Amino acid sequence: MKWTVSWLLWLMLSTSQTWAAGEAAADQDESDADAKETVAELIEGDQHYPGLFSFYRDTETGDTTLLLKPEQLNQEFIYFIHIANGIVDAGSFRGAYGPRFVFTIERRFDEVAIVRQNTAFYFDPENAISGAAEANIARAVLAVQPILAEDEETGELLIETDSLFLSESFSQLTPTPNPDADPKTQFTLGGLDKDKSQIVALRSYPENTDIEVEYAFFNAAPLVSGSDAVTDSRHIAIRAMHSLIEMPKNDYQPRYADARLGSFNQQITDLTSTEVAPYRDVINRWHLVKKDPSAALSEPVEPITYWIENTTPLAWRSMIRSAALEWNKAFEKAGFRNAVEVKIQPDDADWEAGDLRYNVLRWTSSPNPPFGGYGPSFANPRTGQLLGADIMLEFSFLNRSTLARELIQGESVSTTPALWPSDHHCGVSHVLGLGGAFAELAVKAAGGSAKIEEQLTRDRLYYLILHEIGHTLGMNHNMKATQLLSRDQISDPSVKATGILAGSVMDYPAVNFAETEAEQTLFYTIAPGPYDDWYIEYAYSTALADAPAEAARLAEIAARSSEPQLVFGNDADDMRYPGSGLDPRVNIYDLSSDSIGYAAEHMALMQTTLNKMAVWSPNDGASYQEAVEGAALIIRLWGTSAGVISRWVGGVYVDRSVAGQADATEPFIPVERVQQKRAMAALADHLFAPNAF
C-alpha cells in the first residue's frame, strides 16, 4: 500500500512537471517566432543592387542576400558563366565560355531549391505519351538555400547567397584530373578554399544580374609548379562571372537546322517521333527583325552590335572595324541594311568588357596564349536565340614569340580548354599564324617591299576577324570552302576586286603566296564568300507567317547545297588527322580546287625559300634564331602539305545532298584512280625521293 501511494505521488509530480515544461517550451517557441528578424531588419543598412534579381550586401561583412519575388518562383531563367580572368595552366583563360542552361527556383517549405532543367528533348503535346515526358529524365538540384525571412505582405523571400556562389553549385570550376596523365606532368589547382574566395562585384540590370567571384584554390604540396604565369603554385585565384538572365520575351521564332549548312545548334531530340532522324535542332542566330517588313532592303530594329575594347592597339582599330563591317555585304543579300554595327568602347566607359549586354572584340597579351582568336557565343537553350558573344584576340597572333616556342620546343599554342570542353574551339589563328609566318619569311627571302608586308598583315587580320565574327553569327566551320577557285583563278589579279579566294571565311586555308611580288594577289580571303551569303540567307532572311510555307521556303534555300560554290564539310568531316574523315576535299592547310597541285607547288616554293635562307648571314652580334625558326617552320609546313596530298590516296567524295535533290551526286564516290595516282606521284617527288628536301 505504501508503495502504491508513493508511486502515485511520483507520477502526479512528474506529470505536472512535464506539462509545465511543455508549456514553457511552447511559450519559448512562440517567443522565438515573435523575435525572428524580418526582411526589413535583415537588410537594413545593406547596399542594394536592384534589377532582375534584387541583391543586398552587408557593407561591413560583405555578406550577400537575395530577395526573391513570388513571381520568380517556378519560372524559367537562363544561367551562363564565363571566366573573367584565369590561368591557362589550369585550363581556364579570360573569355572562356562555360555552361549555359535553363534553371528554376522552387520553394520547399522553409527552403528554396535551384534546379537545372533538361532541354535536350521534345514531346509533341498532341501525343498521349507526352504525359510521361519526365520519365527517366533527371533534373539536377544544384543547391538548396534556407529561407532567412519572408515578407508577409509581399510574399518576398530572403535567402543567403554567399554559400551559393562561393561554391561550385552552379558550375564545376575544378578541372577533372586526367587519370591517364603522369601526376608529375599535370598541373593541379588543389581544392577550393571558401574562406579565401570572395564575391568581387554585383551588378544587376532589368534583364540580367551578374555576380563576379574570385575563387581561391589551395594545393599544399603541388608536384608541378606551372609556367611563369603562376605566381605561387600552391595558391591560385580564378575569377568567374555568373549571369542570371531573364528568359527572353519577344516574338523570336526558332529556325530548324539543316545538315547541308554548318550551324551551331541547340540539340533537341523528339521522343514522340517515329522518324529515323528524330531531331528538332534549332540554329543559333540573333533576333534580327526589319524596321520595314514590306521593304526588300531594310535596316533592322536592333542591329548586331560589336564593341572594340579600349585595350585594342590603336593602329589596328580601323582595320578591325572595316573587316567586321564586311559582313554587311552578306546581310544585304538577305534583306538587311547595316545589320552589323561596330563601335569603339570609350576610355571612360562605365561598363566592362565582360558585361554580357555588350558583344566585345577583346584584346589580351598573355604569357601562354591559348589561342590567337576565339569567337564564342551563347544562346537560349530553348530557342537558339543568341543572347551574347565575344571575340577574344591575342597579341600573339601578330607576335612570333609564341609560334617560335611551338616550333622549337614543341609546345602547342593552340589548346582545348581543359575546364570546359568547347564546341566553339577554333584553331584558325594557329593556321594563319603558321601560314603568315612562312609568307613573312618568303617575302624577306625574295627581297619583298614594305607594301607587300602591310598587305599580308591586313589580309591575315581581316580573315581572322571575319572568321571569328562568323562564329558569333552562329556559323561553324566549313573545311571544304577552299575548293571554290582553280589554281589559275587564285593567281588572277581579278580576285583583288572581289576579295574572295574561297567559298567561305570559315575554312582553315593555306596562305596564297606567289613567287614574285608582281604576281601576288590576295594572301587570304578578305570578304564573305558565296557560301557565307547563302548561310546568312538561310539563317536570317525574314520568315513567312505561314508555317508550312516557311518550311518550304527554307527547304528551297537549302536545296541549293549541290551548287559547286556552296559545298560544305565541317570539323567532323575533315581529314586533318590520319584516319579521320573520308573526303580529301574537306581539309585544312589546303587551297584551290586542285589541292594536290597547290600543295606540291607550295612545297617547291618552300624549298626555294630554304635555299635562299642558306646564304643568309646574321648581322654581327645577332643570333641565328631567325634562321633556326625559319627552318623549323618550313619543315612543319612541309609536313602539312604532304598530309594534304596523302589524303587523296584511298579518299571518298561525300555529298550531303538529300535524296531527289537537283544536281546531287551519289552520297559516296571513290576518288578517281588518276587523282590517286597523281597524289602518289607528288609524294614520291616531294617527300620520298632522295633529293626531295
QUIHUDA-V672342 format. One record per residue. RES is the residue in one small letter. PSI is psi as a letter, one per 30 degrees, with the letter a starting at -180 (none if undefined). BURIAL is I if it has 9 or more other ideal C-beta (glycine too) atoms within 8 Angstrom, else O. Layout:
RES;PSI;BURIAL
RES;PSI;BURIAL
This chain:
m;e;O
k;e;O
w;e;O
t;e;O
v;e;O
s;e;O
w;e;O
l;e;O
l;e;O
w;e;O
l;e;O
m;e;O
l;e;O
s;e;O
t;e;O
s;e;O
q;e;O
t;e;O
w;e;O
a;e;O
a;e;O
g;e;O
e;e;O
a;e;O
a;e;O
a;e;O
d;e;O
q;e;O
d;e;O
e;e;O
s;e;O
d;e;O
a;e;O
d;e;O
a;f;O
k;k;O
e;k;O
t;l;O
v;e;I
a;e;O
e;e;O
l;e;I
i;g;I
e;k;O
g;f;O
d;l;I
q;k;O
h;k;O
y;i;I
p;l;O
g;a;I
l;e;I
f;k;I
s;j;I
f;l;I
y;k;I
r;k;I
d;k;I
t;f;O
e;e;O
t;f;O
g;f;O
d;k;O
t;k;I
t;l;I
l;k;I
l;j;I
l;k;I
k;k;I
p;e;I
e;f;O
q;f;I
l;k;I
n;g;O
q;k;I
e;k;I
f;l;I
i;k;I
y;k;I
f;k;I
i;k;I
h;l;I
i;k;I
a;e;I
n;k;O
g;a;I
i;k;I
v;e;I
d;e;I
a;g;I
g;g;O
s;l;I
f;l;I
r;k;I
g;f;I
a;k;I
y;k;I
g;a;I
p;k;O
r;k;I
f;l;I
v;k;I
f;l;I
t;l;I
i;k;I
e;k;I
r;k;I
r;i;O
f;c;O
d;g;O
e;l;I
v;k;I
a;k;I
i;j;I
v;k;I
r;k;I
q;k;I
n;k;O
t;g;I
a;f;O
f;l;I
y;k;I
f;k;I
d;j;I
p;f;O
e;f;O
n;k;O
a;e;O
i;f;I
s;f;I
g;f;O
a;h;O
a;f;I
e;g;O
a;k;O
n;g;O
i;j;O
a;k;O
r;l;O
a;j;O
v;j;I
l;e;I
a;l;I
v;k;I
q;k;I
p;k;O
i;k;I
l;e;I
a;l;I
e;k;I
d;j;I
e;f;O
e;e;O
t;f;O
g;g;I
e;k;I
l;k;I
l;k;I
i;l;I
e;k;I
t;f;I
d;e;I
s;f;I
l;e;I
f;f;I
l;g;I
s;a;I
e;h;O
s;e;O
f;e;I
s;k;I
q;k;O
l;f;I
t;j;I
p;k;I
t;k;O
p;k;O
n;j;O
p;f;O
d;f;O
a;l;O
d;k;O
p;f;O
k;f;O
t;f;O
q;j;I
f;k;I
t;k;I
l;e;I
g;a;I
g;l;O
l;k;I
d;j;I
k;e;O
d;e;O
k;f;O
s;l;I
q;l;O
i;j;I
v;e;O
a;k;O
l;k;I
r;k;I
s;k;I
y;l;I
p;e;O
e;f;O
n;l;I
t;k;I
d;k;I
i;j;I
e;k;I
v;k;I
e;j;I
y;k;I
a;k;I
f;k;I
f;k;I
n;j;I
a;e;O
a;i;O
p;k;I
l;f;O
v;k;I
s;f;O
g;a;I
s;a;O
d;f;O
a;f;I
v;j;I
t;e;O
d;j;O
s;f;I
r;f;I
h;j;I
i;k;I
a;k;O
i;k;I
r;k;I
a;k;I
m;j;I
h;k;I
s;k;I
l;k;I
i;k;I
e;k;I
m;k;I
p;k;I
k;j;O
n;a;O
d;g;O
y;k;O
q;k;O
p;k;O
r;k;I
y;k;I
a;l;I
d;k;O
a;f;O
r;f;I
l;l;I
g;j;I
s;l;I
f;k;I
n;l;I
q;j;I
q;k;O
i;k;I
t;k;I
d;j;I
l;g;I
t;g;I
s;k;O
t;g;O
e;l;O
v;e;O
a;i;O
p;h;I
y;k;I
r;h;I
d;k;I
v;k;I
i;l;I
n;k;I
r;l;I
w;l;I
h;i;I
l;j;I
v;k;I
k;k;I
k;e;O
d;j;O
p;f;O
s;f;O
a;k;O
a;e;O
l;j;O
s;l;I
e;l;I
p;l;I
v;e;O
e;j;O
p;l;I
i;j;I
t;k;I
y;k;I
w;k;I
i;j;I
e;k;I
n;g;I
t;f;O
t;k;I
p;k;O
l;e;O
a;f;O
w;f;I
r;e;I
s;e;O
m;e;I
i;e;I
r;e;I
s;e;I
a;e;I
a;e;I
l;f;I
e;f;I
w;f;I
n;f;I
k;e;I
a;e;I
f;e;I
e;e;I
k;f;I
a;g;I
g;g;I
f;k;I
r;k;I
n;h;I
a;e;I
v;k;I
e;k;O
v;k;I
k;l;O
i;k;I
q;k;I
p;l;O
d;f;O
d;g;O
a;k;O
d;g;O
w;l;O
e;l;O
a;f;I
g;f;I
d;k;I
l;f;I
r;f;O
y;k;I
n;j;I
v;k;I
l;j;I
r;k;I
w;k;I
t;l;I
s;j;O
s;l;I
p;e;O
n;i;I
p;k;I
p;f;I
f;l;I
g;f;I
g;k;I
y;k;I
g;i;I
p;l;I
s;l;I
f;k;I
a;l;I
n;j;I
p;f;I
r;e;O
t;f;I
g;f;I
q;k;I
l;k;I
l;f;I
g;l;I
a;l;I
d;l;I
i;j;I
m;k;I
l;k;I
e;k;I
f;f;I
s;f;I
f;e;I
l;g;O
n;k;O
r;f;O
s;e;O
t;e;I
l;e;I
a;e;I
r;e;I
e;e;I
l;e;I
i;e;I
q;f;O
g;g;O
e;k;O
s;k;O
v;f;I
s;j;O
t;l;O
t;k;O
p;k;I
a;f;O
l;e;I
w;j;O
p;k;O
s;k;I
d;f;O
h;g;I
h;k;I
c;k;I
g;g;I
v;e;I
s;e;I
h;e;I
v;e;I
l;e;I
g;e;I
l;e;I
g;e;I
g;e;I
a;e;I
f;e;I
a;e;I
e;e;I
l;e;I
a;e;I
v;e;I
k;e;O
a;e;I
a;f;I
g;h;O
g;l;I
s;l;O
a;f;O
k;e;O
i;e;I
e;e;I
e;e;O
q;e;I
l;e;I
t;e;I
r;e;I
d;e;I
r;e;I
l;e;I
y;e;I
y;e;I
l;e;I
i;e;I
l;e;I
h;e;I
e;e;I
i;e;I
g;e;I
h;e;I
t;f;I
l;f;I
g;g;I
m;k;I
n;a;I
h;l;I
n;j;I
m;g;I
k;f;I
a;f;I
t;f;I
q;f;I
l;e;I
l;l;I
s;l;O
r;e;I
d;e;O
q;e;I
i;f;I
s;g;I
d;k;O
p;f;O
s;f;O
v;f;I
k;e;O
a;e;O
t;f;O
g;g;I
i;k;I
l;f;I
a;l;I
g;f;I
s;l;I
v;g;I
m;g;I
d;l;I
y;i;I
p;l;I
a;l;I
v;k;I
n;j;I
f;k;I
a;l;I
e;e;O
t;l;O
e;e;I
a;f;O
e;f;O
q;k;I
t;c;I
l;k;I
f;e;I
y;l;I
t;k;I
i;g;I
a;l;I
p;k;I
g;a;I
p;e;I
y;e;I
d;e;I
d;e;I
w;e;I
y;e;I
i;e;I
e;e;I
y;e;I
a;e;I
y;f;I
s;l;I
t;k;O
a;l;O
l;l;O
a;e;O
d;k;O
a;e;O
p;e;O
a;e;I
e;e;I
a;e;O
a;e;O
r;e;I
l;e;I
a;e;O
e;e;O
i;e;I
a;f;I
a;f;I
r;f;I
s;f;I
s;f;I
e;k;O
p;e;O
q;f;I
l;g;I
v;k;I
f;k;I
g;k;I
n;a;I
d;e;O
a;f;O
d;f;I
d;l;I
m;h;I
r;e;I
y;k;O
p;k;O
g;f;O
s;k;O
g;l;I
l;e;O
d;j;I
p;f;I
r;f;I
v;j;I
n;l;I
i;l;I
y;g;I
d;l;I
l;k;I
s;l;I
s;f;O
d;i;O
s;f;I
i;e;I
g;e;I
y;e;I
a;e;I
a;e;I
e;e;I
h;e;I
m;e;I
a;e;I
l;e;I
m;e;I
q;e;I
t;e;I
t;e;I
l;e;I
n;e;O
k;e;I
m;f;I
a;f;O
v;g;O
w;k;O
s;k;O
p;l;I
n;l;O
d;k;O
g;f;O
a;l;O
s;l;O
y;g;O
q;e;O
e;e;O
a;e;I
v;e;I
e;e;I
g;e;I
a;e;I
a;e;I
l;e;I
i;e;I
i;e;O
r;e;I
l;f;I
w;e;I
g;e;O
t;e;I
s;e;I
a;e;I
g;e;I
v;e;I
i;e;I
s;f;I
r;f;I
w;f;I
v;j;O
g;g;O
g;l;I
v;k;I
y;k;I
v;k;I
d;k;I
r;g;O
s;l;I
v;l;O
a;k;O
g;f;O
q;k;I
a;k;O
d;g;O
a;l;I
t;a;O
e;k;O
p;e;O
f;k;I
i;k;O
p;k;O
v;k;I
e;k;O
r;e;O
v;e;O
q;e;I
q;e;I
k;e;O
r;e;I
a;e;I
m;e;I
a;e;O
a;e;I
l;e;I
a;e;I
d;e;I
h;f;I
l;e;I
f;f;O
a;k;O
p;e;O
n;g;O
a;f;O
f;none;O
